[in-house]
Structure formats: C-alpha cells, structure tokens
Amino acid sequence: MSERYRVGILGATGMVGQRFVQLLAQHPQFEVTALAASDASQGKRYAAACTWRLAGEMPTGVRELVVQPPRPPLDCELVFSSLPGDVAREAEGAFARAGYPVISNSSAFRMDKDVPLLIPEINHEHLQLLERQQGNERGGFIVTNPNCSTIMLALALAPLQQRFGVEACIATTMQALSGAGYPGVASLDVVDNVLPFIAGEEEKIEMEMLKVLGRYDNGRIAAADFKASAQCNRVNVADGHMAAVRVKLARTVDIEEVRAAFETYTSLPQELRLHTAPAHPLIVRDERDRPQPRLDRDAGNGMSVTIGRLMRDAVLDYRFVALSHNTIRGAAGAAILNAELLLATGRLKH
Ligand SMILES: NC(=O)c1ccc[n+]([C@@H]2O[C@H](COP(=O)([O-])OP(=O)(O)OC[C@H]3O[C@@H](n4cnc5c(N)ncnc54)[C@H](OP(=O)(O)O)[C@@H]3O)[C@@H](O)[C@H]2O)c1
C-alpha cells in the first residue's frame, strides 16, 4: 500500500480543482485517489469530464479516475474542497460528519466561530479551535483558507502588525480573471475594460482579514482591532491578483524598518520546511514598475507575495503594491500548505 496520504478533490474540474490536481501530481506526501464534481461530470473519466486549462498536460495519474458525486464515502482519507460556496456547506459538512478532514477553499465555513481560517505563517495557533468543532465525532473536521485577496493582504500585514501594530488598512484590488472560475466573466465585459464590482468580495476581505490576524484566546478568536477597507476591481489579467495598499501603523517607524519587517518575515512553515512553503513568504522588489502579474505571480513557485512601490504615504503612514498568484497562494497552494501543517503537527492520521 502507498505510504502517501490518499486525498480527494471536490470541484476537481474547475479552475482551483485543476490547480489542486497539478500541484498534487508530484507531491511527496499526498496522492490523489478520488475526484468529485457536478452531475454534468459524474460517471465520466476525469480526462473526458475536464477540459484542462492549465499550461502543460493533465497529469497521467488522474486521467482514468471516474468523477464522483461530492458526497461521502469517497476512496480517500482527506478531502480538499474547491466547490462553489452555495454547495460547499452541505457537502463539506457531510464529509466532516462522516469522519473526513476537510481542507476547504470555499467561503461556506470561513467565518464559523469554531472553524480555523488558516494561513500557516500567521495563525497556526488557531488550529486549537478544532478541539471545539461539534458533531464530527468520527474524527472529521473542517479547516478553511481565506479568500484569495485576503491571503495576500493578511500576509503583507502580518509582520507589520507583529512588529509595529496596525491601526488601519485601505486596499484597492485589481483581480485576475481566473479568480472568477471558468467561464467566469464574459469577454465582452472585460476586454478594453475594468469592472469595479466583484460580488461579496469587499465584505469578505474586510471580515476575513480581521479573523485571520486575530488572536486565539480561550477557545475563541478575538478579531484584530483595526479598521479595514477594501475596494475590488476585476481586470483583464489571466492569473495574479494585485492590490494597492495603504497602512497606518501604531507607532512611528522608518521605511527601512518596514522593509526589514517584510524581508525577514518567516514562520512555522519555513521552520518545519513544509514542502509547499516558500523560503520567503514576502519578497520586496525595488524596481519602480514592479510587481507585475506576468513577471511576479510565480515567485516562490506561486506561494510568495511580492511587494513593491514601498514608500511613505501623505495620508496614512506607508503605501505599497502587493501581488500574488490567486489560484496557488490564493487557493489550491494555500490549502495544500494547510494540509502539510496538519500532517506535520500530528493532526492527520492514516
Ligand atoms: N478561482 C480562484 O482564484 C479562487 C480563489 C480562492 C477561492 N476560490 C473558491 O474556490 C471555489 C471554486 O472556484 P473555481 O474558480 O475553481 O470555480 P469553477 O471553475 O467554476 O469550478 C467549480 C467546480 O465545482 C463543481 N461544481 C459546480 N456546481 C456544483 C454542484 N452543484 N455540485 C457539485 N459540484 C459542482 C464544478 O464541476 P463541473 O465542472 O462538473 O461543473 C467545478 O469542478 C469557489 O468557492 C471559489 O470561491 C476560488
């Protein structure tokens, strides 16, 4: 029997599902043994059900797997979920109750008070919430990762909060088309255009950021205590979300201290040398025209956030531009890193 942990992917045919398949194809600890999607795909071999939209070939190991309904039982020990939010709650809840660890990308459970909203570099102590999850007596549980823009913003703010305190953050995002799934936004809406609305996104960022950066305190998360404001735009870029960010800090610091806080930031995933953890979660660039999606989204194998245009701000204290890969650090890569942390800390058992 394989020693690798056997995993299933819910929503395996979608943009994030395909990224899971790609990132897990050569993974040393996980092996994909089950795939699930909508009834339009069920009963077909993955190669027939899925139109592969990533660069390179569909990995051979999954081509013959037959796509299943997203409900237990599935032939695996853990499920990664990239189901749409409206179907995720019922499906993920059913897997957790049936005894499966569920590592989810979807928004369904993110703000539940007993569910960790995990970014391993920032808040691994939030995993203590798992002891409070009710109704999953057979060993199942749910761990979520934040929305793709929240992950990028929270990673950029984490060292500032840790060292100086953050009093306010204003972020304006420019989000890639793959963030809307496939087929996503109609081409006639987005060619020669920018869309200043992404349903639910601004609210998600503002709420999730404060939970992620909050403190575990006696069985609950005390949300971070700063003002967060987000405005979101869909732009004509395939992959890579960007954000123009302004921050007000709790004390006076010079720009070299801010820069050093970004550049030296590492945490538990780097100490544990988790397979998907980037050596540098944050990379600072000095060129005046970086970061750019095409040039910087793959930094750290898509797991690093690139920061540029760092300067003093005349209204708040500092401003900078952040960029990260939305389907890797913002989705599938984030969930895989969460699973690696669970494995390394003894929370996943064969
Ligand atoms: N794209 C990103 O950058 C990103 C980032 C972070 C989080 N997320 C979240 O990840 C999730 C998936 O996003 P995506 O971009 O991959 O979407 P997508 O490309 O539209 O894929 C959706 C997937 O869910 C399946 N599905 C749809 N309706 C279903 C149903 N009723 N029952 C079972 N399966 C169903 C689809 O299967 P069929 O192919 O059979 O229809 C497909 O596999 C969403 O919750 C999204 O908010 C996305």
The ligand as an ORCA input file, in Angstrom:
! r2SCAN-3c Opt
* xyz 0 1
  N     -10.506     30.917     -8.693
  C      -9.847     31.416     -7.646
  O      -8.833     32.127     -7.778
  C     -10.323     31.116     -6.239
  C      -9.549     31.537     -5.185
  C      -9.951     31.264     -3.879
  C     -11.115     30.575     -3.657
  N     -11.888     30.171     -4.705
  C     -13.109     29.418     -4.409
  O     -12.944     28.075     -4.879
  C     -14.205     27.555     -5.311
  C     -14.079     27.069     -6.750
  O     -13.720     28.155     -7.590
  P     -13.291     27.921     -9.116
  O     -12.736     29.214     -9.532
  O     -12.493     26.693     -9.247
  O     -14.748     27.677     -9.805
  P     -15.116     26.901    -11.172
  O     -14.019     26.982    -12.149
  O     -16.460     27.414    -11.539
  O     -15.260     25.346    -10.705
  C     -16.330     24.901     -9.918
  C     -16.187     23.411     -9.627
  O     -17.275     22.999     -8.783
  C     -18.061     21.998     -9.467
  N     -19.488     22.241     -9.208
  C     -20.236     23.299     -9.621
  N     -21.516     23.171     -9.179
  C     -21.569     22.003     -8.489
  C     -22.614     21.304     -7.820
  N     -23.865     21.787     -7.748
  N     -22.310     20.114     -7.224
  C     -21.049     19.618     -7.289
  N     -20.023     20.232     -7.920
  C     -20.282     21.414     -8.504
  C     -17.742     22.148    -10.932
  O     -17.962     20.900    -11.570
  P     -18.403     20.776    -13.132
  O     -17.186     21.018    -13.955
  O     -18.892     19.363    -13.217
  O     -19.485     21.803    -13.355
  C     -16.251     22.515    -10.847
  O     -15.494     21.355    -10.611
  C     -15.230     28.672     -5.125
  O     -15.856     28.505     -3.867
  C     -14.368     29.930     -5.113
  O     -14.956     30.984     -4.397
  C     -11.520     30.417     -5.995
*
